[in-house]
Amino acid sequence: MELQAIQEIISEYLDIDPSTITETTSFKDMEIDSIDMMDIIMNIEDKFDIKIDDTQGLETVGDLIKMIQTK
């Protein structure tokens, strides 16, 4: 569930095919900078009704999924 939601958010934001986004996809490979990341995180916070205070250590989509699951 989390992966699909993240795929939708990122693919819409970057205008890319959601099937290209997997748990091992890194934000660096998608060329997501800090400003893009903040926008994506805000969308994820709204979608999951959570608050993400620290994005340090988030390198892959899998890292983000783990963070969502702990909230």
C-alpha positions as CSV (number, residue, x, y, z in Angstrom):
1,M,0.0,0.0,0.0
2,E,2.7,2.5,1.0
3,L,4.8,1.7,-2.2
4,Q,1.8,2.3,-4.5
5,A,1.0,5.6,-2.8
6,I,4.6,6.7,-2.9
7,Q,4.8,5.7,-6.6
8,E,1.7,7.8,-7.4
9,I,3.0,10.9,-5.5
10,I,6.5,10.8,-7.0
11,S,5.5,9.8,-10.5
12,E,3.0,12.7,-10.6
13,Y,5.5,15.1,-9.2
14,L,8.3,14.1,-11.6
15,D,6.0,13.1,-14.5
16,I,7.6,9.7,-14.8
17,D,6.2,6.1,-15.1
18,P,5.2,4.9,-11.6
19,S,6.4,1.3,-12.5
20,T,10.0,2.6,-12.6
21,I,9.8,3.4,-8.9
22,T,10.7,0.4,-6.6
23,E,11.7,0.1,-3.0
24,T,15.4,0.1,-4.1
25,T,15.0,3.2,-6.2
26,S,17.2,6.0,-4.7
27,F,16.1,9.6,-4.6
28,K,19.5,10.5,-6.0
29,D,18.9,8.3,-9.1
30,M,15.6,10.1,-9.6
31,E,17.5,13.4,-9.3
32,I,15.3,14.6,-6.4
33,D,16.9,17.6,-4.7
34,S,16.1,18.9,-1.3
35,I,13.4,21.2,-2.5
36,D,11.7,18.4,-4.5
37,M,12.1,16.2,-1.4
38,M,10.3,18.7,0.8
39,D,7.4,18.9,-1.6
40,I,7.1,15.1,-1.9
41,I,7.3,14.7,1.9
42,M,4.5,17.2,2.4
43,N,2.4,15.2,0.0
44,I,3.2,12.0,1.8
45,E,2.4,13.6,5.2
46,D,-1.0,14.6,3.8
47,K,-1.7,11.2,2.3
48,F,-0.8,9.2,5.4
49,D,-1.8,11.8,8.0
50,I,1.7,11.7,9.6
51,K,4.4,14.2,10.4
52,I,8.0,13.5,9.1
53,D,10.4,15.8,11.0
54,D,13.7,14.4,9.8
55,T,14.5,13.3,6.3
56,Q,18.1,12.5,7.1
57,G,19.0,9.0,6.1
58,L,16.3,8.7,3.5
59,E,18.1,7.5,0.5
60,T,15.7,5.1,-1.1
61,V,11.9,4.6,-1.5
62,G,12.3,1.6,0.9
63,D,13.8,3.9,3.6
64,L,10.7,6.2,3.2
65,I,8.3,3.2,3.5
66,K,10.0,2.1,6.7
67,M,9.7,5.6,8.1
68,I,6.0,5.7,7.2
69,Q,5.4,2.3,8.9
70,T,6.9,3.5,12.1
71,K,4.7,6.5,12.4
